[in-house]
Amino acid sequence: MKQVFKPQGVCARAIDIEVEDNIVKSVKFQNGCDGNAQGLSKLVEGLPVELVIEKLQGIKCGFKSTSCPDQLAKALKKMNT
């Protein structure tokens, strides 16, 4: 399943996500901090959705109440329901 998620409260404008058999196949952030987004994407590829959610939910970026990793966790939760 592929989905484009529109994050809120972060620099990224969209997150393109592909999940197959409850495994994260690919993640691509549009805009945002390019190096961090690429690194995060590579780290979560091949991992179970539940593990990615568990590890990333609640992470904050500076003074913001959320972050790109937190928004990815929210997107994966939404896809899982």
C-alpha positions, 0 to 999 in steps of 0.5 A: 500500500502506498500513501502520501501523508501531509504532516503538520507542524514540521518543515516537510510538506509530504511523506510518501510511504510504502508498506507491504505485509506490515513492513516499511518498504520505502519512505520519502520526505518532500522538503524538510532537512534533506540529510536527516530525512534521507537517513531516517528513511534508510533506517526504517526501511525493512522494519515492521510498522509497529517497531517504527511507530514505537521508536519514533512517536513522541520525538520533538524537534527543538521547540516544536511539539512534533518532528518529522519522525513523530509525523512518520509514526502518526502516518504509519498509525493512520495507515494501520487503522 
